[in-house]
Amino acid sequence: MPGVRTSHTRSLAWRSSSGRLWPHGSNGTRCPHRPTAGVTLLRHLMDVHGLRQSDLPEIGAQSVVSDILIGRRSLNIRQVKALAARFGIPVGNFL
C-alpha cells in the first residue's frame, strides 16, 4: 500500500510499503526524524511560556533551535541541562 497519507498535527506523513513513516514538513521537504521526547517537551514548554525560537539562548541561535524543532539536529547534553535548569524540571524529562 505505497503512499498512504497519515495526518499529523503539524505536518503530513507518508507511510511507505515497508510501513516506515516518513514525516514531511509543511512546505513538502522531508524531515529526517520523528520528534523525540525532548523536542516534544521543548515545544510544549515554548507554547506554555509563550516563547519564540529566539527566546532560547540556552540552546543557541534561532537557527539552531529551528533545526532542533524540525529534526535536523538533536538536543545535546549541555542544552538539555540548561533547559532543565531554566524550567526547573529534571534532565531526564528531555531524554
KEGUNU-413656 format. One record per residue: residue number from 1; z, y, x of N, C-alpha, C, CB in turn. Coordinates in Angstrom, 3 decimals. Atoms other than C-alpha are relative to their C-alpha. Glycine has a CB too. Layout:
NODE k n_zz n_yy n_xx ca_zz ca_yy ca_xx c_zz c_yy c_xx cb_zz cb_yy cb_xx
NODE NUM Z Y X Z Y X Z Y X Z Y X .
...
This chain:
NODE k n_zz n_yy n_xx ca_zz ca_yy ca_xx c_zz c_yy c_xx cb_zz cb_yy cb_xx
NODE 1 0.000 -1.179 0.833 0.000 0.000 0.000 0.000 1.251 0.884 1.214 -0.007 -0.951 .
NODE 2 0.048 -1.129 -0.915 -1.097 2.628 2.564 -0.011 1.336 -0.725 -1.211 -0.108 0.882 .
NODE 3 0.046 -1.363 0.501 -0.495 6.301 1.969 0.757 0.262 -1.287 -1.382 0.378 -0.196 .
NODE 4 -0.796 -0.260 1.203 2.151 6.151 -0.765 0.876 1.207 0.268 0.865 -1.243 -0.402 .
NODE 5 -0.801 -1.204 -0.184 3.767 9.561 -1.162 1.395 -0.202 -0.557 -0.669 1.203 -0.669 .
NODE 6 -1.388 0.022 0.430 7.524 9.869 -1.416 0.501 1.430 0.049 0.876 -0.952 0.892 .
NODE 7 -0.473 -1.375 0.049 9.155 13.135 -2.461 1.301 0.162 0.771 0.188 0.443 -1.443 .
NODE 8 -1.221 -0.376 -0.705 11.813 14.756 -0.242 0.365 1.407 -0.439 -0.177 -0.085 1.559 .
NODE 9 -0.423 -1.320 0.438 13.855 17.879 -0.911 -0.691 1.117 0.757 1.482 0.135 0.149 .
NODE 10 0.599 -1.067 -0.783 12.268 19.874 1.919 -1.410 -0.312 0.488 0.868 0.302 1.167 .
NODE 11 1.319 0.343 -0.537 9.073 18.018 2.754 -0.592 -1.179 -0.748 0.089 -0.317 1.496 .
NODE 12 0.659 1.194 0.516 6.595 15.351 1.823 0.059 -1.071 1.068 -1.472 0.293 -0.420 .
NODE 13 0.003 1.083 -0.987 6.604 11.964 3.472 -1.015 -1.037 -0.423 1.409 -0.640 0.150 .
NODE 14 0.955 1.078 0.246 4.103 9.158 3.765 0.611 -1.293 0.487 -1.364 0.270 0.699 .
NODE 15 -0.468 1.314 -0.410 5.081 5.510 3.874 -1.240 -0.808 0.380 0.839 -0.710 -1.143 .
NODE 16 1.157 0.750 -0.470 2.650 3.513 5.974 0.025 -1.413 -0.565 -0.036 -0.037 1.536 .
NODE 17 0.075 1.368 0.501 1.546 -0.008 5.166 1.103 -0.873 0.586 -1.360 -0.602 0.316 .
NODE 18 -1.098 0.758 -0.600 4.298 -1.266 7.514 1.337 0.373 -0.625 0.047 0.234 1.508 .
NODE 19 -1.225 -0.424 0.654 6.867 0.535 5.384 0.729 1.109 0.728 0.904 -1.156 -0.154 .
NODE 20 -0.653 -1.062 -0.761 7.757 3.116 8.028 -0.241 1.346 -0.670 -0.511 0.023 1.456 .
NODE 21 0.078 -1.308 0.640 8.480 6.568 6.664 -0.371 1.049 1.043 1.342 0.362 -0.693 .
NODE 22 0.435 -1.055 -0.905 6.623 9.417 8.365 0.167 1.340 -0.692 -1.469 -0.214 0.446 .
NODE 23 -0.182 -1.294 0.651 8.016 12.823 7.364 -1.022 1.024 0.475 1.403 0.518 0.254 .
NODE 24 0.937 -1.082 -0.312 5.686 15.807 7.260 0.616 1.314 -0.415 -1.366 -0.211 -0.703 .
NODE 25 -0.502 -1.323 0.328 6.580 19.473 7.313 -0.790 0.598 -1.155 -0.065 0.916 1.221 .
NODE 26 0.637 -0.635 1.153 5.655 21.810 4.506 -1.404 0.500 0.318 0.851 1.152 -0.493 .
NODE 27 1.343 -0.454 -0.366 2.613 23.002 6.481 -0.914 -1.153 0.392 0.081 0.993 1.141 .
NODE 28 0.834 1.161 -0.264 1.322 19.446 6.908 0.133 -0.586 1.386 -1.392 0.350 -0.225 .
NODE 29 -0.180 0.550 -1.335 2.430 18.966 10.510 1.003 -1.140 -0.036 0.458 1.088 0.979 .
NODE 30 -0.871 1.167 -0.014 4.140 15.719 11.374 1.285 0.302 0.755 -0.717 -1.200 0.626 .
NODE 31 -1.295 -0.144 -0.649 7.852 15.873 12.167 0.315 -1.311 0.707 1.121 0.375 -1.030 .
NODE 32 -0.192 1.226 -0.748 8.843 13.386 14.855 1.131 -0.899 -0.475 0.228 0.335 1.389 .
NODE 33 -1.158 0.810 0.351 12.167 12.213 13.407 0.557 0.391 -1.359 1.077 0.132 1.063 .
NODE 34 -0.759 -0.320 1.200 14.184 11.976 10.237 1.258 0.727 0.423 0.339 -1.279 -0.823 .
NODE 35 -1.204 -0.738 -0.387 17.214 14.286 10.185 1.164 -0.935 0.311 0.399 0.969 -1.104 .
NODE 36 -1.186 0.767 -0.352 20.310 12.913 11.900 1.190 0.553 -0.780 0.265 0.049 1.535 .
NODE 37 -1.208 -0.469 0.671 23.840 13.254 10.541 0.376 1.392 0.494 1.163 -0.981 0.229 .
NODE 38 -0.331 -1.306 -0.560 24.391 16.195 12.900 -0.874 1.110 -0.550 -0.119 -0.037 1.495 .
NODE 39 0.923 -1.006 0.530 21.315 18.050 11.691 0.282 0.240 -1.481 -1.470 -0.443 0.206 .
NODE 40 -0.324 -0.144 1.421 22.187 17.375 8.053 1.272 0.823 -0.160 0.164 -1.386 -0.673 .
NODE 41 -1.248 -0.768 0.045 25.721 18.690 8.665 -0.259 1.450 0.392 1.062 -0.625 0.931 .
NODE 42 0.317 -1.360 -0.437 24.352 21.715 10.522 -0.683 0.778 -1.118 -0.894 -0.029 1.251 .
NODE 43 0.672 -0.669 1.131 22.029 22.563 7.606 1.013 0.357 -1.091 -1.120 -0.908 -0.588 .
NODE 44 -1.023 -0.238 1.024 24.965 22.215 5.189 0.899 1.177 0.408 0.853 -1.280 -0.227 .
NODE 45 -0.865 -1.086 -0.466 27.185 24.481 7.307 -0.729 1.342 -0.025 0.505 -0.292 1.414 .
NODE 46 0.783 -1.240 0.057 24.411 27.045 7.591 -0.097 0.510 -1.431 -1.410 -0.222 0.578 .
NODE 47 0.093 -0.382 1.417 23.978 27.034 3.797 1.329 0.547 -0.519 -0.435 -1.203 -0.850 .
NODE 48 -1.326 -0.382 0.504 27.712 27.237 3.047 0.441 1.353 0.559 1.037 -1.076 0.358 .
NODE 49 -0.439 -1.229 -0.659 28.301 30.059 5.537 -1.060 1.103 -0.009 0.392 -0.304 1.421 .
NODE 50 1.060 -1.014 0.082 25.048 31.913 4.817 -0.561 0.387 1.360 0.523 1.234 -0.691 .
NODE 51 0.474 -0.269 -1.359 23.872 31.594 8.402 -1.502 -0.203 0.132 0.725 -0.890 0.992 .
NODE 52 1.406 0.161 -0.364 20.381 32.041 9.769 -0.066 -0.680 1.363 -0.747 1.379 0.019 .
NODE 53 0.181 0.654 -1.298 18.969 30.272 12.801 0.450 0.909 1.143 -1.470 -0.403 0.195 .
NODE 54 -0.366 -0.946 -1.060 19.550 33.399 14.883 1.502 0.266 0.055 -0.737 1.311 -0.199 .
NODE 55 -1.452 -0.190 0.031 23.266 33.349 13.938 0.756 -1.094 0.752 0.479 0.050 -1.433 .
NODE 56 -0.628 1.138 -0.666 23.943 30.266 16.074 -0.223 0.031 1.517 -0.540 -1.305 -0.578 .
NODE 57 0.195 -0.073 -1.455 24.110 31.356 19.731 0.610 -1.184 0.736 0.594 1.283 0.537 .
NODE 58 -0.588 1.191 -0.619 26.220 28.247 20.436 -1.067 -1.038 0.332 1.055 -0.614 -0.924 .
NODE 59 1.069 0.987 -0.182 23.040 26.207 20.150 -1.026 0.515 1.001 -0.683 -0.323 -1.348 .
NODE 60 1.015 -0.592 -0.867 20.669 28.581 21.912 -0.797 1.030 -0.787 -0.936 -1.089 0.585 .
NODE 61 0.885 -0.957 0.658 17.823 30.875 20.970 -0.421 -0.510 -1.376 -1.239 0.271 0.869 .
NODE 62 0.448 0.366 1.353 16.474 30.884 17.412 -1.035 -1.103 0.064 -0.578 1.221 -0.736 .
NODE 63 1.044 1.025 -0.106 13.522 28.784 18.569 0.592 -1.378 0.279 -0.994 0.369 1.100 .
NODE 64 -0.677 1.270 -0.279 15.885 26.084 19.877 0.613 -0.547 -1.286 1.094 0.180 1.093 .
NODE 65 -0.589 0.415 1.280 17.742 25.995 16.554 -1.096 -0.530 -0.917 0.753 1.183 -0.679 .
NODE 66 1.122 0.437 0.823 14.409 25.727 14.749 -0.475 -1.387 0.419 -1.153 1.004 0.093 .
NODE 67 0.448 1.305 -0.503 13.319 22.828 16.969 0.979 -1.110 -0.371 -0.176 0.049 1.522 .
NODE 68 -1.007 0.991 0.378 16.594 21.015 16.245 -0.094 -0.310 -1.488 1.414 0.498 0.353 .
NODE 69 0.041 0.197 1.452 16.331 21.540 12.489 -1.236 -0.765 -0.458 0.051 1.337 -0.701 .
NODE 70 1.209 0.721 0.416 12.773 20.176 12.334 -0.180 -1.314 0.750 -1.223 0.873 0.208 .
NODE 71 0.040 1.293 -0.659 13.484 17.260 14.657 -0.736 -0.075 1.318 -0.590 -0.946 -0.892 .
NODE 72 0.667 0.012 -1.305 11.649 18.289 17.817 0.986 -0.205 1.139 -0.765 1.297 0.213 .
NODE 73 -1.071 0.143 -0.989 14.949 18.393 19.723 1.210 -0.601 -0.679 0.358 1.365 0.654 .
NODE 74 -1.270 0.525 0.495 18.309 16.720 19.350 1.130 0.922 0.438 0.243 -1.447 0.508 .
NODE 75 -1.196 -0.719 -0.437 21.714 18.354 19.470 0.558 -0.707 1.225 1.070 0.080 -1.140 .
NODE 76 -0.632 0.614 -1.166 23.256 17.789 22.900 1.512 0.141 -0.121 -0.512 0.649 1.321 .
NODE 77 -1.454 0.034 0.121 26.952 17.259 23.548 0.615 1.395 0.145 0.589 -0.940 1.049 .
NODE 78 -0.508 -1.369 -0.138 27.512 20.876 24.682 -0.119 0.749 -1.322 -0.761 0.753 1.110 .
NODE 79 0.225 -0.668 1.278 26.004 22.167 21.430 0.923 -0.550 -1.083 -1.457 -0.152 -0.428 .
NODE 80 -0.868 0.639 0.993 27.963 19.668 19.331 1.440 0.478 0.161 -0.069 -1.535 0.127 .
NODE 81 -1.369 -0.463 -0.243 31.256 20.647 20.972 0.178 1.458 -0.427 0.359 -0.159 1.484 .
NODE 82 -0.079 -1.417 0.370 30.532 24.347 20.478 -0.019 0.183 -1.520 -1.161 0.781 0.636 .
NODE 83 0.058 -0.093 1.462 29.606 23.872 16.808 1.290 -0.514 -0.639 -1.203 -0.790 -0.537 .
NODE 84 -1.250 0.551 0.526 32.683 21.716 16.180 1.127 1.019 0.149 0.365 -1.318 0.724 .
NODE 85 -1.028 -1.022 -0.220 34.902 24.429 17.697 -0.203 1.185 -0.945 -0.021 0.480 1.466 .
NODE 86 0.277 -1.152 0.877 33.199 27.201 15.713 0.413 -0.272 -1.441 -1.488 0.358 0.046 .
NODE 87 -0.253 0.306 1.402 33.535 25.437 12.367 1.312 -0.749 -0.231 -1.136 -0.807 -0.546 .
NODE 88 -1.298 0.654 0.123 36.860 23.718 13.089 -0.069 -1.405 -0.576 0.894 0.829 -0.849 .
NODE 89 0.161 1.370 0.484 35.629 20.197 12.446 -0.102 -0.937 1.210 -1.266 -0.131 -0.924 .
NODE 90 0.068 0.942 -1.122 35.756 17.028 14.592 -1.428 -0.163 0.547 0.539 -1.358 -0.435 .
NODE 91 1.297 0.231 -0.658 32.956 16.462 17.108 -0.709 -1.203 -0.614 0.190 -0.216 1.520 .
NODE 92 0.574 1.223 0.545 32.430 13.003 15.621 -0.791 0.193 -1.283 1.077 -0.978 -0.243 .
NODE 93 0.750 -0.252 1.233 31.150 14.517 12.380 -1.471 0.302 0.285 0.629 1.164 -0.770 .
NODE 94 1.381 -0.314 -0.363 27.988 15.589 14.227 -0.752 -1.197 0.576 -0.019 1.129 0.997 .
NODE 95 0.630 1.140 -0.659 27.335 12.166 15.728 -0.414 -1.069 -0.980 0.928 -0.589 1.021 .
